[in-house]
Amino acid sequence: MTAINHHTSEALLMAYAVGSLPHSFSVVVAAHISLCLECRAAFEAHQAAGGVILETGGTEALSEDLKSDVLDLLDAPIKPTPLHARSGIYPGPVMAALKGKSPKWKSLGMGVRQTILSSGREGSVRLLHIPPGQAVPDHSHNGLELTLVLQGSFSDDTGRFGVGDLEIADQALEHTPIADAGLPCICLAATDAPLRFNSFLPRLLQPLLRI
């Protein structure tokens, strides 16, 4: 794998470590951590720091009822969380979102395809398949957008993003990502608000495309 030059932020890592990230962003951060040794080490450091805080924190006595409820939970059978291994270009967290299946691509036009992994009030996460040389329509953002490259690469005004690179875009960024020559660019993208497209046709189709 080529060197990863664009990493997740400390704020996102901390939020992921304490479990406060929305599901869509958690999938992207988890996938990035699975590809990036540097961010994985930083994430584990945040986890260790959280563990120290819990160990050194004060304790309070439990009521008899609450103690009984806790003991009942400890006695309950544990259902193991299914683990998903990497499959091809898709890291384990992406395979978990795909429920172990292959992506079901749907056309967005101009050769661009998508697979929506989840969508709800807190945001959406999807896979995007962009042919070489094809651009995503010029847009800005109503919120935060995380884009992780899984295959190929793309470029915009902020630089080039290859496999493992994570672009963090907010309301201040207006850009036109273009897939570079070579393999189709396959990205994992999460948003917490609809994009703001500048041209009429993408805006018209936006409710249908759910992006």
C-alpha positions as CSV (number, residue, x, y, z in Angstrom):
1,M,0.0,0.0,0.0
2,T,1.2,3.5,-0.8
3,A,1.9,5.9,2.1
4,I,-1.1,7.5,3.7
5,N,-0.8,11.3,3.7
6,H,-4.3,12.4,4.8
7,H,-5.4,11.3,8.3
8,T,-8.4,11.6,10.5
9,S,-8.4,14.4,13.0
10,E,-7.7,14.1,16.7
11,A,-11.3,15.3,17.4
12,L,-12.8,12.5,15.3
13,L,-10.5,9.9,16.9
14,M,-11.4,11.0,20.4
15,A,-15.2,11.0,19.6
16,Y,-14.8,7.5,18.0
17,A,-12.9,6.2,21.0
18,V,-15.6,7.3,23.5
19,G,-18.5,6.1,21.2
20,S,-20.0,9.5,20.5
21,L,-19.6,9.6,16.7
22,P,-22.7,9.1,14.5
23,H,-22.8,5.6,12.9
24,S,-22.0,6.9,9.4
25,F,-18.8,8.6,10.5
26,S,-17.9,5.7,12.8
27,V,-17.9,3.4,9.8
28,V,-15.5,5.7,7.9
29,V,-13.2,6.3,10.9
30,A,-13.1,2.6,11.7
31,A,-12.2,1.7,8.1
32,H,-9.5,4.4,8.0
33,I,-8.0,3.1,11.3
34,S,-7.9,-0.4,9.9
35,L,-5.7,0.9,7.0
36,C,-3.6,3.4,8.8
37,L,-1.0,2.3,11.4
38,E,-0.5,5.9,12.6
39,C,-4.1,6.6,13.3
40,R,-4.6,3.1,14.8
41,A,-1.8,3.9,17.3
42,A,-3.4,7.2,18.2
43,F,-6.8,5.6,18.6
44,E,-5.3,2.9,20.9
45,A,-3.7,5.7,22.9
46,H,-7.0,7.4,23.4
47,Q,-8.5,4.1,24.5
48,A,-5.7,3.6,27.0
49,A,-6.2,7.1,28.4
50,G,-9.9,6.5,28.8
51,G,-9.1,3.3,30.7
52,V,-6.8,5.1,33.1
53,I,-9.5,7.7,33.8
54,L,-12.0,4.9,34.6
55,E,-9.5,3.1,36.9
56,T,-8.6,6.2,38.8
57,G,-12.1,7.6,39.1
58,G,-14.1,7.6,42.3
59,T,-16.6,4.8,43.1
60,E,-20.2,5.0,44.4
61,A,-22.2,2.3,46.2
62,L,-24.9,0.6,44.2
63,S,-28.4,0.2,45.5
64,E,-29.5,-3.4,46.1
65,D,-31.9,-3.2,43.1
66,L,-29.3,-1.8,40.7
67,K,-26.8,-4.3,42.0
68,S,-29.2,-7.2,41.3
69,D,-29.9,-5.8,37.8
70,V,-26.2,-5.7,37.0
71,L,-25.6,-9.2,38.3
72,D,-28.5,-10.5,36.1
73,L,-26.9,-8.9,33.1
74,L,-23.6,-10.5,33.9
75,D,-25.3,-13.9,34.1
76,A,-27.1,-13.5,30.8
77,P,-25.6,-15.4,27.8
78,I,-23.3,-13.2,25.7
79,K,-24.1,-13.1,22.0
80,P,-20.7,-12.6,20.1
81,T,-20.6,-9.7,17.7
82,P,-20.1,-11.1,14.2
83,L,-16.6,-10.2,12.9
84,H,-16.1,-9.5,9.2
85,A,-12.6,-9.9,7.6
86,R,-11.3,-7.7,4.9
87,S,-12.5,-8.8,1.4
88,G,-10.6,-7.5,-1.6
89,I,-10.4,-3.7,-1.3
90,Y,-13.1,-3.5,1.4
91,P,-11.8,-3.4,5.1
92,G,-13.6,-5.3,7.8
93,P,-15.8,-2.3,8.9
94,V,-17.0,-1.9,5.4
95,M,-17.7,-5.6,5.0
96,A,-19.7,-5.4,8.3
97,A,-21.8,-2.5,6.9
98,L,-22.3,-4.6,3.7
99,K,-23.3,-7.5,6.0
100,G,-20.6,-9.6,4.3
101,K,-22.1,-9.2,0.8
102,S,-20.9,-7.6,-2.3
103,P,-21.9,-4.0,-3.1
104,K,-25.2,-3.5,-5.0
105,W,-24.3,-0.6,-7.3
106,K,-26.9,1.8,-8.6
107,S,-26.1,4.4,-11.3
108,L,-25.9,8.1,-10.6
109,G,-25.2,8.9,-14.2
110,M,-22.0,9.6,-16.2
111,G,-20.6,6.2,-15.1
112,V,-20.7,7.1,-11.4
113,R,-22.4,4.4,-9.2
114,Q,-23.2,4.2,-5.5
115,T,-24.2,1.7,-2.8
116,I,-25.9,3.2,0.2
117,L,-24.8,1.4,3.3
118,S,-27.0,3.2,5.7
119,S,-29.1,6.4,5.8
120,G,-31.0,8.1,8.6
121,R,-31.5,11.3,10.6
122,E,-27.8,11.4,11.8
123,G,-26.4,11.0,8.3
124,S,-25.6,8.5,5.6
125,V,-22.7,6.4,4.5
126,R,-22.2,5.0,1.0
127,L,-19.7,3.5,-1.4
128,L,-19.0,5.5,-4.6
129,H,-17.5,4.1,-7.8
130,I,-16.1,6.8,-10.1
131,P,-14.6,6.0,-13.5
132,P,-11.1,7.4,-14.3
133,G,-11.3,11.1,-15.4
134,Q,-14.9,11.5,-14.2
135,A,-15.7,14.4,-11.9
136,V,-18.2,14.6,-9.1
137,P,-20.3,17.7,-9.7
138,D,-19.0,20.9,-8.1
139,H,-20.4,21.2,-4.6
140,S,-20.0,22.5,-1.1
141,H,-21.4,21.2,2.2
142,N,-24.2,21.8,4.6
143,G,-22.3,19.8,7.2
144,L,-19.4,17.4,7.4
145,E,-18.3,15.0,4.7
146,L,-15.7,12.2,5.3
147,T,-14.3,10.5,2.2
148,L,-12.0,7.5,2.4
149,V,-10.3,6.1,-0.7
150,L,-10.4,2.3,-1.0
151,Q,-9.2,2.0,-4.6
152,G,-7.6,4.3,-7.1
153,S,-7.4,8.0,-6.3
154,F,-9.0,11.4,-6.8
155,S,-7.8,15.0,-6.8
156,D,-9.4,18.3,-6.0
157,D,-8.2,21.8,-5.0
158,T,-6.9,20.5,-1.7
159,G,-4.6,17.8,-3.2
160,R,-4.5,14.2,-4.2
161,F,-6.1,11.4,-2.2
162,G,-4.9,7.8,-2.7
163,V,-5.8,4.5,-1.0
164,G,-6.2,5.0,2.8
165,D,-6.3,8.8,2.6
166,L,-9.2,10.5,4.3
167,E,-10.6,13.8,3.1
168,I,-12.5,15.9,5.8
169,A,-14.7,18.5,4.1
170,D,-16.8,21.1,5.9
171,Q,-18.9,24.1,5.0
172,A,-15.8,26.1,4.1
173,L,-14.8,23.8,1.2
174,E,-16.2,24.0,-2.3
175,H,-14.6,21.4,-4.6
176,T,-14.9,19.3,-7.7
177,P,-13.3,15.9,-7.0
178,I,-12.0,14.2,-10.1
179,A,-11.0,10.5,-10.3
180,D,-7.4,10.2,-11.5
181,A,-6.2,8.0,-14.4
182,G,-5.8,4.3,-13.7
183,L,-8.3,2.2,-11.7
184,P,-11.8,3.5,-11.0
185,C,-11.8,5.4,-7.8
186,I,-13.9,3.6,-5.1
187,C,-14.5,5.7,-2.0
188,L,-16.4,5.3,1.3
189,A,-18.2,8.6,2.0
190,A,-20.3,9.7,4.9
191,T,-22.2,12.9,5.4
192,D,-24.4,14.4,8.2
193,A,-26.3,16.7,5.9
194,P,-27.1,16.9,2.1
195,L,-24.5,18.3,-0.2
196,R,-24.9,21.7,-1.8
197,F,-24.6,21.2,-5.6
198,N,-23.9,24.3,-7.7
199,S,-25.5,23.2,-10.9
200,F,-29.2,22.7,-11.5
201,L,-29.4,19.1,-12.7
202,P,-27.6,17.6,-9.6
203,R,-29.9,19.7,-7.4
204,L,-32.9,18.4,-9.2
205,L,-31.9,14.8,-8.9
206,Q,-30.6,15.1,-5.3
207,P,-33.8,13.8,-3.6
208,L,-33.7,10.7,-5.8
209,L,-30.0,10.0,-5.4
210,R,-30.1,10.7,-1.6
211,I,-26.8,12.4,-1.5
